[in-house]
Amino acid sequence: MTDLLELGKKAAEVAQKLGADEAEVFLCTEKHVNIKFVGGIFASRSGAVKGLKGTFARIAEPWIKKKGVPFMNSGVRAGVGVRAIVDKAMGFASVSSLEEKKVIETVEEAVKIAKIRPPDPNWVALPEPEKPLSGGGVYDKRIADMSVEELLNISADCCIWGGDFDKRIVQTMSMVLAVSASFCTINTRGVEAYDEKTLFSVFMDFKAKRNDEEVSAGESVHSRRFIENLQPIVENTARKAIEGLGRKPLLEKYTGPVVFENTSWADLFSSIFPSGVSAFNVQENRSVYRGKMGQQVAGTEVTIVDDGTLPDGVDTAKVDDEGVPKQKTPILEKGVLQGFLYDNYSAKRENARSTGSASRQRAFGSATYANQPMIRPTNLTFASGKHTLRELISELGEGVLVKGFLIGSSHSNVVTGDFSVTAGTAFKIEKGDVAYPLKPCTVAGNLYESLNSVISVGNDLKYLQNVLCPSVIVDKIVVST
Amino acid sequence: MDKALAHAAKLGVRFAEVKGEDTLTWQIEAVNKEVRKVSSIRNIGIGVRVYREKGSGFSFSNVLDEESVFKTVETAFKIAKASSKRTLMSFKLAEVKPIEEKKRTSTEKHPREVSLDEKKDLCLRQCQAAMETSKQIANVTSMFGEYHGSIWYANSEGTKVSHEPLLIGLRNICVAKKGSVITDAWDSHGGSVGLGTFEEQSHTPEALAENAAKWAVEKLKAKPAPAGRFDAFIDPRLAGVLAHESFGHLSEGDFVVIGSSPLAGKINQMLGTETVTIVDEGTPKGRGYTMFFDDEGVPCERVEILKNGVLQRYLHSRTTAYALKMKPTGNARSQDYSFEPIVRMRNTFFESGDWKPEEALREIKHGIYAVSTAGGQVDGTGTFLFKAVRGYMVENGELKQPLRDVALTGNILQLLKNVDAVCNDLELSASPFGGCGKLDQRAFVGLGGPHLRVKDVLFGGAA
């Protein structure tokens, strides 16, 4: 820890000597183990063996239950990202090294870059030091110390349990990711922040087959603590794939209320909503919420909070990636717009305070030092209601239930909120119960209108990466095949 | 790196290899005469792969003290051990002769010797030139990019090579506007060369910008391409995309081994007309991306995948070459030290033919000239949909009405049988922006070809 801080301070001083008015140094080391396992014996059920040629085919038989095809990668990513400001212009440079000489060279690059850029009239200053509001998130030593073999066993077990659950499961794949990281932010205004975290993620995808029909179901779990027993989650996923067999087409286009299971709702919500409440997007006129502060913009059932101090939260930390304390930020309170998410730049631009929402994370689990901070929610929470998913289904009576991951939610129009996605696991609801699975259908609507048309909210909060959502009933959704 | 190999030997592996890297990627982006984005990413680290019993293991680190390097080797070893217990397949490597070689890249005006100001000015000059070309130009984006550094490779068989990759590029995107019609067009130039290339008359920032601006403005009066089957005249850039995206991927050894490529088992079969030769190589004559060795230390061989219409060879890593009992071709590549090498292309292109472009064009009675590409889709069977950036109707051998929304669809294996003229104007291009993506890894590639004339291509109208 002291090593990182000392190196950071030295680098920031060098930047100032080279002519930077201000400088910030972000340093991190991230250790990760990444396992993907494609289940063995179950592949023979799907006839995949026939497709294999040459050497692989000879060795591939006989298929043994505990074997499969493993893909593993593990390594350490350490590095530094430097922001230097010269005459209101910012330069950014990064290096995948913590060696002092290389770090100093990177500082030189950042200053050089700042000098060729025009001044940014909206630039004010880097953040000033503030005391953290929470003690930070979970660091689970078990995750940090986990061996490759243990993780491979976990990944293989997921496939074995999935295949054992039902003979109709013909393909199993699971991915396990274990990350432990430490990071610190230093700037010339006195910020000296340090934090650590661990993360354990599992993703699985099972395919069920009956006659010519194939149905896939996926599931993901993210946690800062090691998850002891994955078997119930595995079996649930396998069950979801089996439940999807016997699909019938949706006979006519359906417009009306739809039950979104927590995962599906989180998938959609997290793809669009963060963009709408980013203060930068509001300033740049790329948000429907511009000029709506204090107004009723969503249904009274809807309360949304971003809480970077949430105990056990996936994205909880003492400070954000600019060294500003993470905090709890109310966004929508019973449908009334309460706040936007700010990083340092967007906050100072309008004389507001940063909400500690600066993040260097892009793809989940990727190296952070090579990215400049941008606004991203921490633990974005759609407040839960009273009902179980069962109760939501019976409350709806007649309609459609959408489960699992959606295809295409990342292609939604984040400015207008329009979405059109494909649901691979959707069901017809009749007489207050799940009647039969539907062939893949298109689910379309507008997320911001949907927030105005929430009929009922479930009590089954679930994380999808750093977004927590319950199941919901939403009106004005168009479902078609 | 020697210490890492020695440490691996001590642990007891049947094969070990280490890749070390110190590379720099720069990008400058200017929008309407203002420098908007500049980024500098330096990538330093090592990747280690070991083979033990049936398994293989890969690990990487960018902390490079002895302790961390040894730990990386140990992690790779542990992965190989764990993998060996669980894997259904046994990975073996085709034999290659160990080599020791250093390749240096020397060029005048190497990007590391050119000031940031001069590079920034290339972008600003482009913006200026594009805006002066026409009042209808509403927006200009100019990008300069560079990638260079050193890569080292060593393995337990005694191979030890190093090389210095280099790639630069300049790109200009113009948006033209008239009333409610908005169009765009781009031009670019680059390759494994020094910045002197932008002093050549046809590649100055001004020349590139004027092309992009002229084409964007011309598109304002373009009509959507008609749908239906036409004889097509295909420009070198679009030919390159066909060679790489729709055909090249099918020839990658890993897809062939698992039998998912339609080219599997078709060696020596006639797949195209006699005029068609498709090549993938590391050090092409024209401009492209120069690669001397792949990331398994194997020299990058020239591979004539398709020669005079006959399928000759696939592209291989040492693993896929072993599985198919063929020779490695030097096509194992990793995005950087933190990825395991997989089969990738290098520079993929249609080889030059005999036809002069104007003569090939002259014989088209009623057809479409499709130029460059604005993206598209391909699948594992060779079926493609490409959107050309722009095009022209061809009537009696002459270019007529400019077209937009030019989308071509079909299957590459069918298309190759309909190529009836290959011209003599081969052009290769490589760009530091983007690159080819496969299994979460990106790689810089070169692609190209001469003008091609293809009979009976399905154009999809507005796509």
Boltz contact constraints between the chains, C-beta under 6 A:
constraints:
  - contact:
      token1: [A, 40]
      token2: [B, 88]
      max_distance: 6.0
  - contact:
      token1: [A, 51]
      token2: [B, 259]
      max_distance: 6.0
  - contact:
      token1: [A, 53]
      token2: [B, 259]
      max_distance: 6.0
  - contact:
      token1: [A, 54]
      token2: [B, 323]
      max_distance: 6.0
  - contact:
      token1: [A, 55]
      token2: [B, 323]
      max_distance: 6.0
  - contact:
      token1: [A, 56]
      token2: [B, 89]
      max_distance: 6.0
  - contact:
      token1: [A, 59]
      token2: [B, 89]
      max_distance: 6.0
  - contact:
      token1: [A, 59]
      token2: [B, 90]
      max_distance: 6.0
  - contact:
      token1: [A, 60]
      token2: [B, 88]
      max_distance: 6.0
  - contact:
      token1: [A, 67]
      token2: [B, 86]
      max_distance: 6.0
  - contact:
      token1: [A, 67]
      token2: [B, 88]
      max_distance: 6.0
  - contact:
      token1: [A, 70]
      token2: [B, 83]
      max_distance: 6.0
  - contact:
      token1: [A, 70]
      token2: [B, 86]
      max_distance: 6.0
  - contact:
      token1: [A, 70]
      token2: [B, 87]
      max_distance: 6.0
  - contact:
      token1: [A, 72]
      token2: [B, 79]
      max_distance: 6.0
  - contact:
      token1: [A, 73]
      token2: [B, 58]
      max_distance: 6.0
  - contact:
      token1: [A, 74]
      token2: [B, 59]
      max_distance: 6.0
  - contact:
      token1: [A, 74]
      token2: [B, 75]
      max_distance: 6.0
  - contact:
      token1: [A, 75]
      token2: [B, 59]
      max_distance: 6.0
  - contact:
      token1: [A, 75]
      token2: [B, 60]
      max_distance: 6.0
  - contact:
      token1: [A, 75]
      token2: [B, 61]
      max_distance: 6.0
  - contact:
      token1: [A, 75]
      token2: [B, 338]
      max_distance: 6.0
  - contact:
      token1: [A, 76]
      token2: [B, 61]
      max_distance: 6.0
  - contact:
      token1: [A, 76]
      token2: [B, 63]
      max_distance: 6.0
  - contact:
      token1: [A, 78]
      token2: [B, 62]
      max_distance: 6.0
  - contact:
      token1: [A, 78]
      token2: [B, 63]
      max_distance: 6.0
  - contact:
      token1: [A, 93]
      token2: [B, 40]
      max_distance: 6.0
  - contact:
      token1: [A, 94]
      token2: [B, 41]
      max_distance: 6.0
  - contact:
      token1: [A, 95]
      token2: [B, 42]
      max_distance: 6.0
  - contact:
      token1: [A, 96]
      token2: [B, 43]
      max_distance: 6.0
  - contact:
      token1: [A, 96]
      token2: [B, 44]
      max_distance: 6.0
  - contact:
      token1: [A, 96]
      token2: [B, 45]
      max_distance: 6.0
  - contact:
      token1: [A, 96]
      token2: [B, 62]
      max_distance: 6.0
  - contact:
      token1: [A, 97]
      token2: [B, 44]
      max_distance: 6.0
  - contact:
      token1: [A, 97]
      token2: [B, 62]
      max_distance: 6.0
  - contact:
      token1: [A, 109]
      token2: [B, 40]
      max_distance: 6.0
  - contact:
      token1: [A, 112]
      token2: [B, 116]
      max_distance: 6.0
  - contact:
      token1: [A, 113]
      token2: [B, 38]
      max_distance: 6.0
  - contact:
      token1: [A, 116]
      token2: [B, 116]
      max_distance: 6.0
  - contact:
      token1: [A, 116]
      token2: [B, 120]
      max_distance: 6.0
  - contact:
      token1: [A, 117]
      token2: [B, 35]
      max_distance: 6.0
  - contact:
      token1: [A, 118]
      token2: [B, 34]
      max_distance: 6.0
  - contact:
      token1: [A, 148]
      token2: [B, 78]
      max_distance: 6.0
  - contact:
      token1: [A, 148]
      token2: [B, 79]
      max_distance: 6.0
  - contact:
      token1: [A, 148]
      token2: [B, 82]
      max_distance: 6.0
  - contact:
      token1: [A, 149]
      token2: [B, 82]
      max_distance: 6.0
  - contact:
      token1: [A, 152]
      token2: [B, 82]
      max_distance: 6.0
  - contact:
      token1: [A, 156]
      token2: [B, 86]
      max_distance: 6.0
  - contact:
      token1: [A, 370]
      token2: [B, 41]
      max_distance: 6.0
